């Protein structure tokens, strides 16, 4: 799950998240005044090629473009790697 500010969290590590898990994640975003997307990350944020993000579904009505949040996320990953 990708938030509008570029933060991300993994859902459904060994399988796709259930609709209930996605609904709970969306409720948690709303409760914090946030929004975002269910997204797929291709690659590993810690090693190897810089990951790419693909939008699956908006959550809690984001007002920021997915591309902007994705770019913010990738910048943070690069910074954490010292790249």
JOKA-V764277 format. One record per residue. N is the residue number from 1. RES is the residue in one letter. SS is DSSP state (2 for helix, 1 for strand, 0 for the rest). PHI is phi in whole degrees, -180 to 180 (999 if undefined). D_FIRST is the distance of its C-alpha to the first C-alpha in Angstrom with 1 decimal. Layout:
# JOKA-V764277
n=(N:N)
res=(RES:RES)
ss=(SS:SS)
phi=(PHI:PHI)
d_first=(D_FIRST:D_FIRST)
This chain:
# JOKA-V764277
n=(1:2:3:4:5:6:7:8:9:10:11:12:13:14:15:16:17:18:19:20:21:22:23:24:25:26:27:28:29:30:31:32:33:34:35:36:37:38:39:40:41:42:43:44:45:46:47:48:49:50:51:52:53:54:55:56:57:58:59:60:61:62:63:64:65:66:67:68:69:70:71:72:73:74:75:76:77:78:79:80:81:82:83)
res=(X:X:X:X:X:X:X:X:X:X:X:X:X:X:X:X:X:X:X:X:X:X:X:X:X:X:X:X:X:X:X:X:X:X:X:X:X:X:X:X:X:X:X:X:X:X:X:X:X:X:X:X:X:X:X:X:X:X:X:X:X:X:X:X:X:X:X:X:X:X:X:X:X:X:X:X:X:X:X:X:X:X:X)
ss=(0:1:1:0:0:0:0:1:0:0:0:0:0:0:0:0:0:0:2:2:2:2:2:2:2:2:2:2:2:2:2:0:0:0:0:1:1:1:1:1:1:1:0:0:0:0:0:0:0:0:0:1:1:1:1:1:1:1:1:0:0:0:0:0:0:2:2:2:2:2:2:2:2:2:2:2:2:2:2:2:2:0:0)
phi=(999:-111:-88:-62:-91:95:-72:-139:-144:-90:-120:58:-52:-94:-159:-63:-68:-74:-59:-65:-62:-65:-63:-65:-64:-64:-62:-65:-60:-58:-62:-98:72:-114:-147:176:-144:-78:-141:-111:-103:-95:110:-112:-70:-104:-142:80:-61:-62:-67:-116:-116:-125:-70:-111:-160:-70:-128:61:54:-63:-108:-106:-69:-54:-60:-68:-65:-63:-63:-63:-62:-64:-60:-66:-63:-60:-64:-65:-86:76:-97)
d_first=(0.0:3.8:6.6:10.0:11.6:9.8:8.4:5.4:5.3:6.2:6.8:10.1:11.5:14.8:14.0:11.8:10.3:13.0:13.2:14.1:11.0:8.8:11.7:11.7:8.2:9.3:12.6:11.5:10.0:13.3:15.4:14.5:15.3:11.9:9.9:7.1:5.7:4.6:5.5:7.8:9.0:12.8:14.6:14.5:13.6:16.8:19.5:20.7:19.8:17.2:14.0:13.1:10.0:10.5:9.4:9.4:9.5:9.6:8.9:11.7:13.6:12.4:15.7:14.6:14.6:11.5:13.9:14.7:11.2:10.8:14.4:13.9:11.2:13.8:16.6:15.3:15.0:18.5:19.8:18.8:20.6:23.5:23.3)
